[in-house]
């Protein structure tokens, strides 16, 4: 199978950990000091994806987009040509979970047939599950991650890459 390139959007509210997830994947580091993304940060990462028993290299072009865009992001040049999206929320901030579901709905509307997952980030901060969305209750694919510890970060990106390949998507 040939090498593939995928444009993956990282979307979500300000401060949910989009950049931290990308940095954990690409550099295997975590920086606890907060620096807001202005506009977009780009990351490049190659992973091995196994689809139907065949391993292939997948070059992820990760577009970490400023959280100030909200739904306007879909009309911005940054979103053009996206193959998929990881939509990030902060498990300790319930309003970011609602915003993530809204972004997921917008992505599904604007990019039909392209996969999107909600990433419930910062699971290392969970002390009570009472404010957490329940995936089955709204019919949205979730994955739980922690950019701080690295928990399931690579899996989140690998899952979205496998879905793109299974759907025949690439740049």
N, C-alpha and C positions, 0 to 999 in steps of 0.2 A: 504494500500500500504506500502511496506517495506521501511526502511531508505535506502538512496542511497548515494554513495560517488562519487564525480566527480573531476577529475583533470582539472583545468582551468589554461591555460597559460595567463599571462599578458605580451604582447609583445609590442615593440615600441622603438623609438629612445631614446637616453639619454635625461633625463630632461623633458619628456612629462607628468609625474605625475603618473606613474604606481604604485610606492610605496605609494604615497599619496592616490590614489584610494583604495588600499588594506587597508591601515591604517584607512581611513574614514569608510570603511565598517566594519572592525573587531573591532576597538577601538572607533569609532565615534570621531576621533581627526584629527586635521590638524596641521602640523608643517611646517612653512614657510622656515625654514633653509634647504638647499639642501644637501643631502648626497647621492652620487651615489651608486647604488647597484653594488656589485662586485660578479659576478657569479649569484647566485640566493638567494632570500629571500622566505621563505615559510610562508604562513598564513593558518589558519584553521578557517572556519566559517560555522555555521549551520544556514540554513534559511528554512522557510516554503515555499514550492512551491505548487501552485494549478494547477493541470493538469487535465483537463476534470472533474472538480468539486470535485476531491479528493485531499485533502491536504496531503503532505508528507514532512518529514524532509529530507533535502538534505545537506550533509556534503561537503562543497567546500574545496578542497585542492588547494589553489591558489599559483601558481608558478610565482613569480615576477622575470622575467629574465632580466639580464643585457642588456641594449640597445646596447652595442657594438657588439653583435653577428650578427645583421642584418639577412640575409638569411641563414647564417651558423647555426642558431639556430635549424633548422629542422634536422640537422645531429648530434645534440648534445644529450647526454643522458638526459638532462633536459626536452626535448620535448617528450621523449618516453612515450607512453601510454596516451597522452593527449586526453581528451574527447572534449575539446572546447578551443577557444581562444577569449580573448578580446584584440584587437589590438588598442593601445592607440596613439593618436596624440594630439598635442597642437594647439588649434585653432589660437593662435597668431604666429605660425611658420609654414607657408604654406609648407615648405619642409618636415615637419614631416607628413603632410597629404598625400603627395605622397608616402613617405616611408611606411605609414600605408597601403595604397592600395597595394603596392608591397608585404608587409608581408601577407596581406589577401589573395592575389593570391597564394603566396607560401604555405600558410596553406591549402587552398582549394586543391592544387595539392598534397601535402604530406599527408593530412589527409582527403581523400574524404569521404563525408557523415557525417562529424563532423562540428558542427556549429561554425562560427566565426562572430564577429561583430566588426566594427570599433567604437571606443569610441572617440568622439571629446571632449577632456577634456579642462578645463579652460574657459568654456563659460562665466565665470564672467569677463573675460578680453576683451570680444568682444566689439569693438567700431565701426567696419565696417564689413559688410558681403562680401565685394568685393573679398577677398582672400579665402573665404571658399569654399570647395568643395560642390557641390550640389549632395546629395545622388542619385537622379534619373539619374543624368548624367553618372554615372559609374556603376550602378547596384549593389551597395554594401550596406548592412545593416549598418546604423549608429545609434548611440545614443549619445545625447549631455549630458555632465556631468560637474560638478565642484566639484573636491575633496575639494576645499577650503570651499564652502558653503554646500556641501553634496547633491547638486542638482542632482537627478536621479542616484546617485551612486548605491544604493541598487537595483534600478530597472534594471540597466545594468547587474548586477550579476544574478538577478532573471530571467531576460529574457533568458540569455544563459543557465541557469539551466533548465528552462521549455523546451527549445528546445532540450536539451540533453535527458530529460526524454521522450519527445514526440517521439524521435528517438530511444528509447530503450537503451540509452548509460549509462553506469556506470562502476565503477572500479570493 
